[in-house]
Amino acid sequence: MTPWTWYAGYPDEDVYDLAEEDTREKVIEAAMRHLSVGDQFRIIEARSSTAKEYEGADFIPFLRTRNAEIIEVVEPS
């Protein structure tokens, strides 16, 4: 199992392909670079499988998740 890692994705999709970072703050910053004010995205902290059956796969399942939330991009203050 991988270490806890933060992922960001679109709220209406089951994939987290906007960003992957080691901290909550970094994943939020990375996701916001791809979006516009008013857009929403979802973040989650997760651990993935390291099983050999997933080597080279397009999809690797999360085995454990925590700290999921939806964030809206706002104007910088």
Summary of the structure (lengths in Angstrom):
residues: 77
radius of gyration: 13.1
end to end distance: 38.9
largest distance: 46.3
contacts: 184
relative contact order: 0.28
helix: 16%
strand: 36%
